[in-house]
Amino acid sequence: VYPCLKDVKDSLSGGGCLPYSFATHRNQTWLTEFVHKWRADDRKRSRAMPHIKTYCRLSPDWKKAAWFLLTSSNLSKAAWGRSTHQGKGQNILSYEAGVLFIPQLMIQKNHFDISHLTSQEGEKLPFPFDLPPVKYESSDKLWVADAVAEPLGAGVQQRCRQPTFDFSGPLLHHESVILGRLRWRSATTGSTILCIAIAKLFKKKVHILDTTTVTGVCLTNDVDTLLFHMNNARYLRELDFARVDFYERSGLYRAIKSKGGAVVQGACTVRYRRFIKPFCIYKIESKIVCWDDKSVFMEHRFITPKDKFINAIVVCRQRIIDCNAEEVMKDLLGKARGCKKPSADIAVESPFERPEVPAHIQKWIEFNDLSSANLRKNEC
């Protein structure tokens, strides 16, 4: 599945994110006999050009999938490598990442049922494009980035857009192809999208006051070369993934968006207690500690599973804009009346009563308020 020239001309963003070159195409012109058009009418994404790669095995009736691979790896030598030194070495230019969805491990079935509707939830696999795929017509030309003879239509900009995602969809609104020649512009964006997908499809929903957990491992690209442990900045990056998981599973982000609001990071303080060594596994526990009219205050803990030691503890202020944080929390607590008691150690007398602000959080809020006051004074 790969866009034809007409698909790109009619698209919203052009073909900048489809770097399939003429030099490559002239060596494999036979490919045009097998390609199909990019169509995602069910998801209203046909005019959004695909960017990531998906591989899967489908049933003859197009209704079931034996497995599904979501990855950044295209079919190129840069991704898969080439032999060097008479076959004694391997030259791989790119780091790639992917997630293989196997129904036997995830839903205890031999296949995934495929869903095309954005409102459908459950154990069905939300598929990124329409099935069955539509073959190229005789007049269609394969999109080749550096051999465009016709001008693109008005309003189409030749630029590569970042992949987009939507927390409210059944999986994620992403650009996808089965056999692509594309690459993620940002590994962090790809990891965030995968976090959303996993949280929505394969993790249970939680009470807004529950504690969520994600697992990570310190890899070589996370390490501070001079000190040989996880770089301090990596903690903040990993927290983004932990918060995405919490937002999706607790419904917090959806509740904010339903009121026309948005959420941004207002403040963050990390206290490091013990470094994380390379290839060590760690868990990040996230929970809401308290809130006010404008913000939700969260606490995150980096824990080593082996000895349960808290390597680092983080306090964050999630600023809610264009809506009232208290009203958002009331809605979520009201919806959770029938849920089991939250595991978070927060004293809430009634579903709508604000918890008491812990002493250390109160002092932290006062510190941030003083800092803001000093900055405003200096700016005047």
Secondary structure, DSSP 8 states (H G I E B T S, - for coil): ---BHHHHHTSSSTTTT----HHHHTT-GGGGGT-B----GGGT-TTS---EEEEEEE-TTSSEEEEEEEES--SSHHHH-EEETTTTEEE------EEEE-HHHHTSSSSEEEE--TT--SSSEE-SS-SS--B--TT--B--TT---S---TT-----------TTSSS----EESS-----S-HHHHHHHHHHHHHHHHS----TTS-EEEEEE--GGGEETTTTEE-HHHHHHHHHHHHHHHHHHHTHHHHHHHTT-EEEEEEEEEEE-S---TT-EEEEEEEEEEE-SSEEEEEEEEEETTTTEEEEEEEEEEEEESS-HHHHHHHHHHHGGGS---SS----SSTT------HHHHHHHHHHHHHHHHHHHHH-
